Amino acid sequence: MGFVTFTVLSLVGLGITWIVMLLAHDWAGLPVEVAKFMAVGLAFTWNFLSRKYLLFRAERPILYSNNLAMGNSKPGNMRGKVKTSPL
């Protein structure tokens, strides 16, 4: 499943690059260098964020403790149960 997701996300990034080049260079008449700069910036942002939030989601711990409710948030004083959440 991970490889399929990786491939689909990569193809979307390729599509973003292609569409930005088409719009910026062919339709808007911008120089190729400017269009490539825009395409690389958007594709890089897409690739980074999609992999961070869609592909490599880490489980984040959620701490349940009476100490937190009482305002005692020092690490040594937290004696509650730790559960993980797939956020």
Number of C-alpha atoms within 10 A of each C-alpha: 5 9 9 9 13 16 11 12 18 17 13 15 21 15 14 18 21 14 13 20 23 15 13 18 17 13 10 11 11 14 11 13 11 13 21 18 14 16 23 18 13 16 21 15 12 17 18 12 12 17 15 12 11 12 14 11 11 12 11 11 12 11 14 14 16 12 14 15 9 8 8 13 12 9 7 7 11 16 13 12 9 12 11 11 10 8 9
